[in-house]
Amino acid sequence: MVASDLTPQMLAVARGLARERNIVNMSFADVRAEALPFADGIFDLVTCRIAPHHFDDVRKFVIESARVLRSGGLFGLVENVSPDPSMMAGEPAALAGAADEYNAFEKHRDPSHVRCLTLGEWRSLVADAGLVERHVELLDKPMVLGPWADQQNVGDAVKADLKSMLLDGSPAFRAFVRPQENKGDIDFILTEAVIIAAK
């Protein structure tokens, strides 16, 4: 098993968890997901969870994942997605605008955010890489604005901006994130896609 990440801090956490759990068949690699330093066809499974929205080139990541998988190997993804017509009703232009609002919302909290793709974009990338879908599903991920914003140590001004973005956004954006005021905070929903595909 190889745990890889671009940030040494995340690898340090992984090393600590491996030690705590007495996992000995694991190595660690400080690498970019878009340029994996591994030979073709050596892995049975490649997984990635809640990370590609930070990648510079998601297409290269999927191609690299397919390259290092053996024939019959599996690609497993869990990732936040932006709205599109395959996920919810609405005019395509309105949903595209809502996707832009959603990505702006994420980036305002975390400047390292690049872009959450839509489910349709993910399915196309997986197919283009020669992987065959085995399973696709969408999951609601309930969030509370205050603690979610606090993960990035944002100030009160940014929190106020984020609250305004949720409550005053377009109808399509609000339908996607479903904000609800709750005891002085805002509950909302992020949507995660789970995609499993085989080489």
Secondary structure, 3 states (H helix, E strand, C coil): CEEEECCHHHHHHHHHHHHHCCCCCCEEEECCCCCCCCCCCCEEEEEEECCHHHCCCHHHHHHHHHHHEEEEEEEEEEEECECCCCCCCCCHHHHHHHHHHHHHHHHHHCCCCCCCCEHHHHHHHHHHCCCEEEEEEEEEEEEEHHHHHHCCCCCHHHHHHHHHHHHHCCHHHHHHHCCEEECCEEEEEEEEEEEEEEC
